[in-house]
Amino acid sequence: MWLADLFLPARDDRFLSSLDRLSGILVQVAALFRQYVHEGTQSLSDEIDRLENEGDGILRQLTAALRDTFVTPLDRQDIYNLGEAIDDMIDYLNNAAREITIFKVTPTPHMCEIAEILENATGSIAAGVKAIRSEPQEAWTRAGEAQHAENLVEHRYRIALAELFEGTNMSEIFKLREVYRHLSNSADRADVIGRLIGKIVVKTS
């Protein structure tokens, strides 16, 4: 890239398009995960893994674009942090799916409920990302929904762990706990994403 190009104002769509694509993959992964814990079809877990790799590629492209552009439409660190947080949420959902497969555990009703909460959260995240520049109030509202999902998941997570540790099969307990942990981490990322979207809205309003 020529030096002069580094100082050209970046078009919004170069970065927001990448974030939009990444949040779209997050929506797909969450929907597939919900379907997986209900049906147990192995091909669904494999597709989640494929999408996770695709998301990694988009994050790399976003990072490269940030590196090669001097002027960005939003704060450079905010763009990167938002992309990384979305990618992290995808990773945690993928880890949960892979460990259900590897550990050969049967998804529990709590997992199914958490999966539905997370799927709804990803819809809010995708809508929030899309609205950042054009509809800041909508982005703010959707960000709040994503943050609220974390509270819902944590409540269900604690109930699930309490019931889990009432059992005596320690092998099963540890396996299920690992899956629950990934789902809790995924909800934490939803909260982080919501906060980042809100921060961007405040800074650009």
C-alpha positions as CSV (number, residue, x, y, z in Angstrom):
1,M,0.0,0.0,0.0
2,W,1.3,3.5,-0.9
3,L,2.0,5.8,2.0
4,A,-0.6,8.3,0.8
5,D,-3.3,5.7,1.0
6,L,-2.8,5.3,4.7
7,F,-4.1,8.9,5.2
8,L,-7.2,8.6,3.0
9,P,-10.4,8.6,5.1
10,A,-11.6,5.0,5.5
11,R,-15.0,4.1,4.2
12,D,-17.3,2.9,6.9
13,D,-18.2,-0.2,5.0
14,R,-14.7,-1.5,5.0
15,F,-14.8,-2.1,8.8
16,L,-18.5,-2.3,9.6
17,S,-19.0,-4.8,6.8
18,S,-16.4,-7.1,8.4
19,L,-18.1,-6.7,11.8
20,D,-21.5,-7.4,10.2
21,R,-20.2,-10.5,8.6
22,L,-18.7,-11.7,11.8
23,S,-21.8,-11.1,13.8
24,G,-23.8,-12.9,11.1
25,I,-21.6,-16.0,11.6
26,L,-22.2,-15.7,15.4
27,V,-26.0,-15.8,14.7
28,Q,-25.5,-18.9,12.6
29,V,-23.3,-20.6,15.2
30,A,-25.8,-19.9,18.0
31,A,-28.7,-21.2,15.9
32,L,-26.8,-24.4,15.0
33,F,-25.8,-24.9,18.7
34,R,-29.4,-24.6,19.9
35,Q,-30.4,-27.1,17.2
36,Y,-27.5,-29.4,18.2
37,V,-28.3,-29.6,21.9
38,H,-31.9,-30.5,20.9
39,E,-31.2,-33.0,18.2
40,G,-27.6,-34.2,18.7
41,T,-26.8,-34.5,15.0
42,Q,-23.0,-34.6,14.6
43,S,-23.0,-32.7,11.3
44,L,-24.4,-29.6,13.2
45,S,-21.3,-29.6,15.4
46,D,-19.0,-30.0,12.4
47,E,-20.7,-27.0,10.7
48,I,-20.2,-24.9,13.9
49,D,-16.5,-25.8,13.7
50,R,-16.3,-24.8,10.1
51,L,-18.0,-21.5,10.8
52,E,-15.7,-20.8,13.7
53,N,-12.7,-21.1,11.3
54,E,-14.5,-18.8,8.8
55,G,-14.9,-16.3,11.6
56,D,-11.2,-16.5,12.4
57,G,-10.5,-15.5,8.8
58,I,-12.8,-12.5,9.0
59,L,-11.1,-11.3,12.2
60,R,-7.7,-11.6,10.5
61,Q,-8.9,-9.6,7.6
62,L,-10.3,-6.9,10.0
63,T,-7.0,-6.8,11.8
64,A,-5.1,-6.4,8.6
65,A,-7.4,-3.6,7.5
66,L,-6.9,-1.8,10.7
67,R,-3.1,-2.2,10.4
68,D,-3.1,-0.8,6.9
69,T,-5.4,2.2,7.5
70,F,-4.4,5.4,9.2
71,V,-7.9,7.0,9.5
72,T,-10.8,4.7,10.7
73,P,-14.5,5.6,10.9
74,L,-14.7,4.5,14.5
75,D,-12.1,4.3,17.2
76,R,-9.5,1.8,16.0
77,Q,-9.3,0.0,19.4
78,D,-13.1,-0.2,19.6
79,I,-13.3,-1.8,16.2
80,Y,-10.7,-4.4,17.1
81,N,-12.2,-5.1,20.6
82,L,-15.7,-5.6,19.2
83,G,-14.4,-7.9,16.5
84,E,-12.4,-9.9,19.0
85,A,-15.3,-10.2,21.4
86,I,-17.6,-11.5,18.7
87,D,-15.0,-14.0,17.7
88,D,-14.5,-15.1,21.3
89,M,-18.2,-15.7,21.7
90,I,-18.1,-17.9,18.5
91,D,-15.1,-19.8,20.0
92,Y,-16.9,-20.5,23.3
93,L,-20.0,-21.8,21.5
94,N,-17.8,-24.0,19.3
95,N,-15.9,-25.3,22.3
96,A,-19.2,-26.2,24.0
97,A,-20.3,-28.1,21.0
98,R,-17.0,-29.9,20.5
99,E,-16.9,-31.0,24.2
100,I,-20.4,-32.3,24.1
101,T,-19.2,-34.4,21.2
102,I,-15.8,-35.5,22.6
103,F,-17.1,-36.1,26.1
104,K,-20.2,-37.9,24.8
105,V,-22.5,-36.2,27.2
106,T,-26.2,-35.8,26.8
107,P,-27.3,-32.2,26.6
108,T,-29.4,-31.2,29.6
109,P,-32.6,-29.1,29.7
110,H,-30.5,-26.3,31.3
111,M,-28.2,-26.4,28.2
112,C,-31.2,-26.2,25.9
113,E,-32.5,-23.1,27.8
114,I,-29.2,-21.4,27.8
115,A,-28.8,-22.1,24.1
116,E,-32.0,-20.4,23.4
117,I,-31.1,-17.4,25.5
118,L,-27.7,-17.1,23.7
119,E,-29.4,-17.5,20.3
120,N,-31.7,-14.5,21.1
121,A,-28.7,-12.6,22.3
122,T,-26.8,-13.1,19.1
123,G,-29.8,-11.7,17.2
124,S,-29.6,-8.6,19.3
125,I,-25.9,-8.4,18.7
126,A,-26.2,-8.6,15.0
127,A,-28.9,-6.0,14.9
128,G,-26.9,-3.7,17.2
129,V,-23.8,-4.0,15.0
130,K,-25.8,-3.2,11.9
131,A,-27.3,-0.2,13.5
132,I,-24.2,1.4,15.0
133,R,-23.8,4.1,12.4
134,S,-27.3,4.5,10.9
135,E,-29.6,4.0,14.0
136,P,-27.6,4.7,17.2
137,Q,-30.7,4.4,19.4
138,E,-31.5,1.0,18.0
139,A,-27.9,-0.1,18.5
140,W,-28.1,1.1,22.1
141,T,-31.3,-0.8,22.7
142,R,-29.9,-4.0,21.2
143,A,-26.7,-3.7,23.2
144,G,-28.8,-3.6,26.4
145,E,-30.6,-6.8,25.3
146,A,-27.3,-8.6,24.8
147,Q,-26.1,-7.5,28.2
148,H,-29.3,-8.7,29.8
149,A,-28.8,-12.1,28.3
150,E,-25.7,-12.5,30.4
151,N,-27.8,-12.1,33.6
152,L,-30.3,-14.7,32.4
153,V,-27.6,-17.2,31.5
154,E,-25.8,-16.7,34.8
155,H,-29.0,-17.4,36.8
156,R,-29.6,-20.6,34.8
157,Y,-25.9,-21.5,35.1
158,R,-25.9,-21.4,38.9
159,I,-29.0,-23.5,39.1
160,A,-27.5,-26.0,36.7
161,L,-24.3,-26.3,38.7
162,A,-26.2,-26.7,42.0
163,E,-28.2,-29.6,40.6
164,L,-25.1,-31.0,38.9
165,F,-23.1,-31.3,42.2
166,E,-26.0,-33.1,43.9
167,G,-25.0,-36.1,41.8
168,T,-22.4,-38.8,42.6
169,N,-21.0,-39.6,39.1
170,M,-17.9,-37.4,39.3
171,S,-16.8,-38.1,35.7
172,E,-20.1,-36.9,34.4
173,I,-20.1,-33.9,36.7
174,F,-16.7,-32.7,35.5
175,K,-17.6,-33.2,31.8
176,L,-20.9,-31.3,32.1
177,R,-19.3,-28.6,34.2
178,E,-16.8,-27.9,31.3
179,V,-19.7,-27.5,28.9
180,Y,-21.6,-25.2,31.2
181,R,-18.4,-23.2,31.7
182,H,-18.1,-22.5,28.0
183,L,-21.7,-21.4,27.8
184,S,-21.2,-19.1,30.8
185,N,-18.1,-17.6,29.1
186,S,-20.1,-17.2,25.9
187,A,-22.7,-15.2,27.9
188,D,-19.9,-13.1,29.4
189,R,-18.8,-12.2,25.9
190,A,-22.4,-11.2,25.0
191,D,-22.2,-8.7,27.9
192,V,-18.8,-7.4,26.7
193,I,-20.1,-7.0,23.2
194,G,-23.2,-5.1,24.4
195,R,-20.9,-2.8,26.5
196,L,-18.7,-2.2,23.5
197,I,-21.6,-1.3,21.2
198,G,-22.9,1.0,23.9
199,K,-19.5,2.7,24.2
200,I,-19.2,3.2,20.5
201,V,-22.7,4.8,20.4
202,V,-21.8,7.2,23.2
203,K,-18.6,8.2,21.5
204,T,-20.2,8.8,18.1
205,S,-23.5,10.4,19.1
